[in-house]
Amino acid sequence: KTMLMVSGGIDSIVAGYMAVKKGMTIEAIHFAAPPYTSDLAVQKVIDLLETIVPYTEYQAINLHIIPFTEIQKAIYDNCREDYCITIMRRMMYRITEQVAKQLNALAILNGENVGQVASQTLESMATIEDVVRMPVIRPLATFDKQDIVDVSRKIGTYDISIRPYEDCCTIFVAKHPVTKPRLDVIKRSERNLDDCIDELMKTAIETTEEIKINAH
């Protein structure tokens, strides 16, 4: 069993499809930021998962929706702007690992692709992944974007992924995110969250919404 970090984009659902085809069972986790993101953004994720459910062994996927707004606001209020996306991803990884352990999942799975965006340089991946002990599987790490698009068209997710409803990763983005983040700078910046982050993460996990997505 693996924990799929799923957004409304093209990549993560293709990563989920590839994992399922390999025989993995997936639990999906999605970070929502209401009111900055709409219910349509969540519906987009549900529709994407419904598309790959038929490929799964149990004909069902459990989706765990994490309310992430307060954590994002705390990060953007207290941390260096160019490091915010890196710190945000580190918080997502921490939460994903905690939920994965509760569900007895063995690895984290996502659609990260080397060099595609600022948080996916090798330096960024290393500093983000530093917060978890669980293996991180990236089926699309070395794919060209066109190859990913081709798979998404083949499995019927492309047209859903390009619907214009943004998720929390696209709304809270710094103008100039760092591409080679330094761990010492990150840890210094994260200390500004010491008085609130544990409670915010605990609340987010405790108020997770769960949806069971079945094959039609």
N, C-alpha and C positions, 0 to 999 in steps of 0.2 A: 504494500500500500504506500502511495506517495501523496504528498500535499501539493496540489497544483495552484500556483499563484496566478490567478486568471484576471486579465483586464478585458476591456472591450476591444482591444486592438487585434491586429492580424496574427501576431506571433504566438501569444501564449496558448491560444486554443489549438493551434497547429502542434505545438509542443505536447499538449495534452493528448491529442489524437495519436501522435507518434508513440507516446508512452503506453497508451491503451493497446495499440497494435503490437507492442512488445510484450504484452501480457500483464502490465501493471494495473492495479486498481487505483483509481484516483478519488481523493476528496478535494474539492475545490474551495479556495479561499479568495475572497474579493474584498478590496478595501474601498468603501464608499465614503463620500464627503458631503453629505447633505448639509445645508441647502445649495452648496456650490455645484454638486452633481445632482442630476434629476433621477426620478424613478425610471425614466427611459434608459438611462445608462445601465441600471441594474437589470432591466428587462432584456437589454442587449446581451448581457452576460448569460442570462438564463437561456435565451434563444441560441446562443453559441454552444452552450453545454448540451442542449437538447439535440443539436446536430451530431454530436459525437457519442451520445448515449448508446445508439444502436451498436457501436463497436465494442462496448464494454461487456465484461463477463456477466455482471448482475443486472444489466439493462437499467441502471440507475446511477446517478451521481448526486452526492450530498454537497450542497453549496453553503458555505459559511460566510456571511456578509458582516464584515467588521466595520463598525462606525468609527471613522478615522479622523473626523473633522477637528476635534479638540486637540489631538496629538499634532496634527499638521499646523494648527494655529500656534501651538506652544513652540514648535520648532522654528517657525518663521518669525515669531516674536522675540526669540531668545538666542538664536544661532546665526552665525555668519551666512549671509545670503547665498554666496557662491557655494557653500557647503550644504545648503538645506536639502537638496535632492538626495545627496549621499546619506545624510543623517536620516531622512525620511525612509529611504530604502532599508537602512539598518534597523529602524523600528519595525518595518514590515517583516523583515526576516526574523526578528526576535519574537514577534507575535505569531508568525507562521510556525516557528519551531515549537512554541508552547502549545499551540492548538494541535500540531502534528503529534506531539507526545501524548496528549490526552486521547487521541484517536488511534494510537499505536501505529502511526505511519513511520516509515523507515527513512524517508528522504524528502527533500524539498525539490519541487520541479517547477521550472519556469521557462519563459520564451526568450530569455536574454540571448543577445547575438553580439559577438565581439565587435566593438567599434561602431555600433549603430547609433547610439546616443551617448551623452556625457556619462551616464551612470553605467555604461557597458564597455568602457575601456578596461583593459586587464587590470590597471591600477585601481579603478573604481570597484570592479568585481572583487578584488582581493580585500579591499578595506571594508566593503559592505558585508562580504561573507565572513569576515573576522568575528562577527557576533554570534555565530552559530557553530555547534559541534556536529550537527547532522549533515550528511552528504547533500550536495546541491547538484542536481542533474539538469543540464542545459542541452536538450536535444538539437537545438538550432544554432548552437554557438558558432559554427563555421559556415553556415549556409549563406549564400547570396540572397538578398531581399527578394529577387525575382523568383528564386526557387521556393521560398516560403509562400509567396503569393500564388504560385502555381499549385502548391498543395492545397492552399485554402480554397482556391476555385474548385479543385477536384472534389473536395469533401463538402462544399456548399457553405463555407463560413465567410467567404470574402465579402459578399454583399451585406451581410449582417455587420461585419467588423467596420465597414466604412460608413455606417450610419453616423450622423453628426452629433452624437451625444458623448461629451467628454467625461473621462474618469478622473480620479483625484491626481493621477500622475501628470496629466496634461494641463490641469488647471493651476496647480501650485508649482510653477517652474520658474527658477531664477533666470534673469536676463543672460547672465554669463556663468553657467554652472562650471565648477572646476572639473577638469578631465583627468587630472593626476593628483587626487586627494592624498593628503598625508595623514597617517593614523594619529600622530601626536596632536595635530591641529583639530582633528575630529573629536578626539577624547577631551581636549580642552573646551571645545565648543559645547559638547554634550554635558559637561559639568554644569552648564547654565540651566539644565533641565532637572537637576538632581532633586529639587524640592517638589516636583510635580509628576515626573514621567512614570514612575512606578504605579501611582494611583490611576493615572490616565490609561495606562496599558491594561491594568486590572479591570477597570470599568469597561473598556472596549471589548475585552474578551468575554466578560460576564454578560454584556448586552448584545452579543452576536446573534444575528437572525439566521436561522437555519431553514433551508428549503430543499426538499427532496425532488430531484428532477428525474422523471421517468421517461422511458421511450414511449412515443405515441403509438 
